[in-house]
Amino acid sequence: IEQEPWYQSQYSQEKLPLDWVSACSSDPPPPSLDYLCLPQRNEFVPTDFAMLVPQCNPEAGDVLPRVVYDSPLARMWYKPDTLFQIPKAYVYLDFSSPAAYASPET
């Protein structure tokens, strides 16, 4: 038994039996690689990342921002970024209820 100098771990060395060496040196059968394959093509992954430039012609009557949805409960405006063509969104919520002014307690 020998001892290594840094951590004083004890170890020993011995020769491998010849039948082990011959078993390891022969070519093993090739493993089955059926589980290694590429996934199906994902049709939802985009390939074109170019920004769409908004088409706005003020001479033709295009006014920005413009209302794209209007109902008694909600109104949604649209105005593209014509300077940097960067997609962004702002959400402003304003809740008003007549019950808030019904009595001094509310």
CORFEN-V387734 format. One record per residue. N is the residue number from 1. PHI is phi in radians with two decimals (* if undefined). D_FIRST is the distance of its C-alpha to the first C-alpha in Angstrom with 1 decimal. Layout:
[[N	PHI	D_FIRST] [N	PHI	D_FIRST]]
This chain:
[[1	*	0.0] [2	-1.93	3.8] [3	-2.31	6.9] [4	-1.41	10.1] [5	-1.33	13.1] [6	-1.46	15.8] [7	-1.93	14.8] [8	0.98	11.6] [9	-1.35	10.1] [10	-1.64	6.5] [11	-2.62	5.8] [12	-2.45	5.0] [13	-2.12	8.0] [14	-2.64	10.5] [15	-1.35	14.2] [16	-1.32	16.7] [17	-1.12	19.3] [18	-1.11	22.5] [19	-1.18	24.7] [20	-1.18	22.8] [21	-1.11	23.3] [22	-1.18	27.0] [23	-1.18	27.6] [24	-1.40	26.5] [25	-1.47	28.4] [26	-1.32	31.7] [27	-1.23	34.1] [28	-1.33	34.1] [29	-1.14	37.5] [30	-1.13	39.0] [31	-1.27	38.7] [32	-1.35	42.0] [33	-1.89	43.1] [34	-1.12	46.2] [35	-1.37	45.1] [36	-1.63	45.0] [37	-2.72	48.6] [38	-1.44	50.9] [39	-1.26	53.0] [40	-1.12	56.7] [41	-1.15	58.8] [42	-1.61	59.8] [43	-1.26	63.5] [44	-1.62	63.5] [45	-1.41	61.4] [46	-1.28	63.9] [47	-2.07	64.1] [48	-1.91	67.0] [49	-1.84	66.3] [50	-1.24	69.6] [51	-1.37	71.6] [52	-1.47	75.1] [53	-1.39	77.7] [54	-1.14	80.2] [55	-1.63	83.7] [56	-2.28	86.1] [57	-2.19	89.6] [58	-1.09	91.7] [59	-1.18	94.8] [60	-1.54	94.6] [61	1.77	94.5] [62	-1.21	90.7] [63	-2.05	90.1] [64	-2.09	86.7] [65	-1.29	85.5] [66	-2.26	87.0] [67	-1.42	86.8] [68	-1.86	85.0] [69	-2.59	85.2] [70	-2.50	87.8] [71	-2.55	88.6] [72	-1.08	90.0] [73	-1.75	86.4] [74	-2.68	84.6] [75	-2.44	85.1] [76	-2.13	82.6] [77	-1.85	83.0] [78	-2.31	81.6] [79	-2.59	81.3] [80	-1.29	78.9] [81	-1.39	77.3] [82	-1.53	79.6] [83	-1.58	78.1] [84	-1.92	74.4] [85	0.91	74.2] [86	-1.88	71.3] [87	-1.25	71.2] [88	-2.74	71.3] [89	-2.51	72.9] [90	-2.14	74.4] [91	-2.14	75.1] [92	-2.05	77.7] [93	-2.03	78.6] [94	-2.29	81.8] [95	-1.75	82.4] [96	-2.34	85.9] [97	-2.42	87.3] [98	-1.13	90.8] [99	-1.19	89.3] [100	-1.18	87.8] [101	-1.90	91.4] [102	-1.22	92.9] [103	-2.63	92.8] [104	-1.11	91.8] [105	-1.27	88.8] [106	-1.66	87.2]]
